[in-house]
Amino acid sequence: MSKKSPGTLLREEIVVNGGAFAYGISSAFDALVAYKAGQKIMYVGGYAASGLRGFPDMGIMTPTEMLQHIQYICEAVPDGIFMVDIDDGYGGVHNVRRIVRDLLTKTSIAAFHMEDQRNPKRCGHIAGKEIVPEEEFLGKLRAAMDMRRELDVSCLIIARTDAFSAAGGKKNPDTGGDIDEAVKRGLAYSRAGADIVWCEFPTPDRKSAKAFAEGMKAHMPIFELAFNISPSFEWNKFENPVTTQELKDMGYKLLFSTYPSLTTAAHAVYKTARNFLNDPIEALKELQSEVEGTPAESIKKIVGVDKYQEIEMKYDPNAKKRIENSEGFKAL
């Protein structure tokens, strides 16, 4: 029996199992660790990819860089189900067709999302974003769908609108953003053939999430919605934020968090770096005690040194003896 495609597996999670969550990772290493922790569905976003390289998410990374970033991640975890970010498609319809073609022929992604921001785009939570005319984005969306139809019909396309809090929008006094334009665009993108629609919000306020879901349902009862459980939101300070169960009840079937692994890494590296300022040997002993019994206890195992040594011994007649007669980590 042939193996199901990643896109089919994600569709089954959303439709058959009633919803899915994608955990945001920033590198192939993150993906390996998250997979060991039980995260099968993961999100590969531009914010994390840019941050890993020391850039803000403001349209600085090129499509070539993002493609290679995604390739490393997919290769590291072949059984992972990955939802990835292609920003605004990196330009016009030709750019959209090229990045979608490259993703569907050179990686094993399950889904990708594209947004209606004006180039150069930026993280939805950085001030200054603008949106392109609806028809312009619909043209790029159709270009993406046609390329998907040619190469992998199982891959999901997620259309994102940034209309709610873009520059020049009308602020609804109830929701705090341009909910009418967001719903209008969400409906247009869904009718054009997007599998899932995502509206980017500036806060974790339930009013805006509910208004968008209800606005969509009023005109189009059958569709799927995504919600960004963003680390950019101050969940711990926001008064009475929306809950996971409420989002599910509203109809948000695909939930994801964009860069929790990047935040985790920043916190851990900062804490450890501070400790190493005093006595590095004592700091290292403390660190090793903390990670003992977890996958982080052996980075060599996480990156698969044992598997690579096994491959060496399979093809190189001298490898086994060489490994046996030298010091270091051994897969024997």
N, C-alpha and C positions, 0 to 999 in steps of 0.2 A: 504494500500500500504506500502511495506517495506521501511524502511529508507535507503537512499543511504549511502554507506560506505565513510569514509573520503578520501580514495584513489580515489574513483569514482568522488567525488566532486572536488578534486584537478585536476584530469584529464580533467574534464569538463571546469574548469577555463583556463587550458593551451590550450586545443584543440578547444573547442567551443567558448570561449570568447577571444581567441587570446593571452593569457599570464596571468601570475600570479606573485604577489610579496609576499614574506614571511618576516615578521618583526621579527628580532632577539630578543628573550627574555632570561632572565637568571634564572628565577624562576617561581614557580606557582603564586606567588603574581604578578610578572610582567605580566604574562599571563592574569590574571584577569583584571588588569588595561588596558592593551593593547586591550583586547576584548571590554571593555567598550568604548574605543576610536574608535572602528570600525575595528580593525585588526582581521579578521577572520582566515587568514592564517598566521601561525607563525613558526619561525625557532628555533630549540633547538640545539645549538651548543656546542661543547666541550670546546671552548675558554671561553664562558660565564659560563658554568658549573664549569670549573676549577677555573676561576677567582672568582666566588662566594665563593669558598672554600679557597681562598688565594693561589692557585697554578698557575703556568704558564701552558699554554697548551703545555705540552711536554711529553704526554703519561703517566702522573702520576695517573690520575683517573682510577679506575678499571671498567670493564663492569658492575659489580653489582651496583656500585655507580651511574653510568650513567643510568642504567635501572630504579633504584628507582627515580632518578631525573626526568626522563621522565614520570614515573607513576604519580608522584605528579602533574605534569603539566597537563597531560591529564585528570586526575580526577577533577582538579580545573575548567577546561573549557571543559565540555563534548561535546560542539558543535564546538570546535576549530578544525582547520585543521592543523596538525603539521608535519613539515619536520624535521627529526632528524639526528644526527651525530653519526656514529658508528666507527669513526676513520679508522684504518686499519683492522677492524674486530676483534681486540684484540688478534691476533695471527694467527694460521693456520686455515685450513678449518673446523676443529671441533669447534674452538672458534667462527668462523663466523656463523656456523649453529646454535650454541647455542644462540648467542645474537639475531639473526634474529627470531628464534623460540620464545624466551622470549618476544621480542617486539610485535610479531604478535599474541601472546596468552594472554599477560598481559597488553597491552596498546591499544590505539585506534589511532595509528599514520597513516598518509596518505602516507608518503614517508620516505626513509632513504638513506643516502649516505655513500659510502665507498671509501677509497683512496688507491693509489698504493705506499704509503710510506713504507719504511723499519722500522720495530719496533726497538726501541721505536720511535713512530711518534712524530711530533711536529706541531704547528700551521704553516700553509703554508707561513707565513710571518716572521718566526723566522729562522735565518741562521742555516745551518747545516743539512738540511733534505736530505735524500737519498731515492731512489725508488728501489723497488724490480724488478726482471725480469718480463717482460710482461706476460709470460706464468704462472708465479706464481700467479700474480693477477687475471688472467683470471680463474684460478682454484677456487680461493676464490669467484669470481663473480658468477661462475656457481653454487657453493655450496649455495650461498645466493638466487639465482634464483630458485633453486630446492626447498628450504625450503619455499620460497614465494608461489610457485606453489601449495604446499601441504596445506598451511594455509590461504592465502589471496591473490588471484591473482590481486586484485585491487590496492594493495600497490605498489607505484612506487619505482624503484631502480635507484639511481643516482650514476653513476660511475665517480669518480674524479681522474684526473691525475695531479700529481705534477711535471711532467717531464720538464715543461717549465723552471723552475728555481732551479732544484735540483742540488746537488753537482755532478760535473763530466759531466754535460751536455754541449753541444756545443752551444755557443752564436751566434745567427744570428745577424749580424750587423744592420739589419733593425728593428728587433723587440726586441732585447736585451736578448733573451732567446732561448732555444732549441725548436723552433716552429715545426721542422720536427718530432722530437720524440713525441711531444705533440699531433700532428695531427695523427701520426701513431697509437699511443695508443688510442686516442679518437675513431678512426675508428674501431679498434679491439674491444673495449669495446661495442660500439654500435652494431656491427655485432654479438657479443656474446649474445646480448639480453637486454642490459641496456636500460631503458626507456629514460633516459636523461644523457648527458655527460657534465661534468663540468671540465674546465681547470683552475687551480689556477694560477693567474698572480701576479707579485710583485708590480705592479703599475696600476693606472687607465688609462693607455695609450691606445688610440683607435687603434693604429697600431697592437698591439698584439692581441687585441680582434677581430679585423677585419681579421687578418691573420689566426687565428684559425678557425673562422666561414667559411671563404672562402675555407680553406684547407679541412674542413669537407664536405662542399657542393660540392666541385669538384668531390668527389668520392661517396658521399652518399647524394643525395638531400633531402631525407625524414628522418628526425631525429629531436630531440629536444636538445637544449643547455641551460645550466644554467650559470649565472654569479653572482659572489660574489661582491656585492657593499659593500666592506669591510671598517669598521671603521679604520682598520690598514693603509689604504691609506690616505695620507694627501691631501684630496680633495681640501681643501681651499688654499693649497700652490702649488699644481701641476699645471703646465702651460697647460691650455686648455685640461682638462680631458674629457674622453668620456661621452656622455650624456645618459640619460635613453632612449630617443627616438632613438638615434643611435643604442643602444644595441638591442632594439626591432626590428629595421629595419634590423640589421645584422642577426636576427634569434634567439636571446636569449629569449626564451619564459618563462623561470623561473628565475626571479630576486629575490635576497634575501640579507639581510644585517645581518651580523652575531651577533654583540653584541652592537647595539645602546643603548639598555636599561641599559647595564652595564656602558657604558660611561655616560649616563644621571644620573644614580644613584651616580656614583663617583663624578660628578660635584655638584649635589645637596647636598650630604652628606658633602662634603668638605666645601661648602659655608655656610651651616647651622651650622656645627661644629665650624667654625671660629666665626660666630655670637654669639654662645653660650659661647664663651670665655669671653665675656664682661658681659652683664647682661642677664642671662638665661630667666628670665620672659619676659623682653622686646623682646628678640630674639624669644621666642615662640609666643608672640602676633603678631610679624611681620610675622612669618611663617604661622600662622592661617589666617591672612589677605590675604596672597598670595594665599593660596589654597582654600579660600572661594569660593563656587560656582562650584568647580570641584569635581570629585570623591574622591580626596585626602582629602577632608574636613572631611570625615568619614571613617576611616580605618575599623571600625566595619561593615559598609555596604559593603565595598569591599570584606571582607572575609566571608560575609553572616551570621553575628550574628542573623539577623532577621529570616532567614530560619531555623537556628538551634533552635531558641527559638520556632518557630512554630512546629517543630518536637517534641520538649520537651512537648509542650502543647497537642499535638495529642496523645501521648502515656503515659505521666505521669499525673495522675489526679490532682496532687498537684502543677504542674508547673505554671499554670496560676495565681493562688493565690500568689504563691511565687514571681513571677515576678512583679505582681501588687503591692505587699506590700514591695518592696525593691527599692533602688535607682539605677540608671544606665540606660543604653540604653535599650529601650523596643520596641519590634516589634508589640505591641498591637495597 
